Amino acid sequence: MKKEHEGKSVTLPAGVYDRISERVKTTGFSSVDEYVIFVLEEVLKEEGEEEEQAYSKEDEAEVKKRLKALGYMD
């Protein structure tokens, strides 16, 4: 079995599971698992996008140069 298809278990508090279960009824998701996987993948994708937007060393050097020229840094 491919690692990406290998399953692992996560325990959710009953109240959280029940809330998700109710939400699933009004969406196109077929199960709580499917919904939770989608939400977590979206969060992780957004986190990855934020990391990609980090300044490069060159960008950082340019910002410091500009701040020094404006007198904000020594």
C-alpha positions in Angstrom: 0.0 0.0 0.0 1.3 3.5 -0.9 2.2 5.6 2.1 -0.2 8.4 1.0 -3.1 5.8 1.3 -1.9 4.4 4.6 -4.3 5.3 7.3 -3.6 6.6 10.8 -6.1 7.3 13.6 -6.9 10.5 15.4 -9.2 10.8 18.3 -11.7 13.7 18.4 -13.7 14.8 21.4 -17.3 13.5 21.0 -18.7 17.0 20.9 -16.4 18.0 18.0 -17.2 14.8 16.1 -20.9 15.5 16.6 -20.6 19.0 15.3 -18.7 17.9 12.2 -21.2 15.1 11.7 -24.1 17.7 11.6 -22.1 19.9 9.2 -21.4 16.9 6.9 -25.2 16.5 6.5 -25.4 19.9 4.8 -22.4 19.5 2.5 -21.3 17.3 -0.3 -19.0 15.3 1.9 -20.0 11.6 2.5 -18.4 11.2 5.9 -16.8 12.9 8.9 -13.4 11.4 7.8 -13.7 12.9 4.3 -14.6 16.3 5.7 -11.8 16.3 8.3 -9.2 15.3 5.7 -10.4 18.1 3.4 -10.2 20.7 6.1 -6.8 19.6 7.3 -5.4 19.5 3.8 -6.7 23.1 3.2 -5.1 24.3 6.4 -1.8 22.6 5.6 -1.9 24.0 2.0 -2.4 27.5 3.4 0.5 27.0 5.8 2.7 25.9 3.0 1.7 29.0 0.9 2.7 31.3 3.8 6.1 29.6 4.1 6.6 30.1 0.4 6.0 33.8 0.7 8.8 34.3 3.2 11.5 36.7 2.2 14.6 35.4 0.6 18.1 36.4 1.9 18.3 38.9 -1.0 14.9 40.4 -0.2 15.9 40.7 3.5 19.2 42.4 2.5 17.4 44.9 0.3 14.9 45.8 3.0 17.7 46.3 5.5 19.5 48.5 3.0 16.4 50.6 2.5 15.8 50.9 6.2 19.4 52.1 6.7 19.1 54.6 3.9 16.0 56.0 5.7 17.8 56.2 9.0 15.8 53.4 10.8 18.8 51.1 11.2 22.5 51.7 12.0 
